Amino acid sequence: MVNIQAAQLDLLFYALSDSTRRQIMALAGRKAHTITELAKPFKMSLAAVSKHIKILEDAKLLIRRREGRIHFCTLDARQLKTAEACIKFYTKFWNQRLDLLAQNLEAPHGKRK
């Protein structure tokens, strides 16, 4: 179970790591777009944009639906809650560690932990 969650988290952060994919997410967050519409703002081939879309789908950030031969993509922001929870965990962890370090640095020399 933990490996499945870790693998999904890896996919999620990998998908979020690319600026093109984040721009695609922003477009798909406004309304449903065809893949051709999503590709239009970018100076890359339709095949290259399709690869980005596939990565976003694998990370469960985009939902693709078909109407005949046309594919529409919309943002599914629910996975962003997973990323947020991960970031909050590490924020809390590092804040506690840094607070402890500050306490130790401020303590008199003989009373450090």
Buried (B, 14 or more C-beta within 10 A) or exposed (E): EEEEEEEBBEBBBEBBEEEBBBBBBEBBBEEBBEBEBBBEEBEEEEEEBBEBBEBBBBBBBBBBEEEEEEBBBBBBEEBBEBBEEBEEEEEEEEEEEEEEEEEEEEEEEEEEE
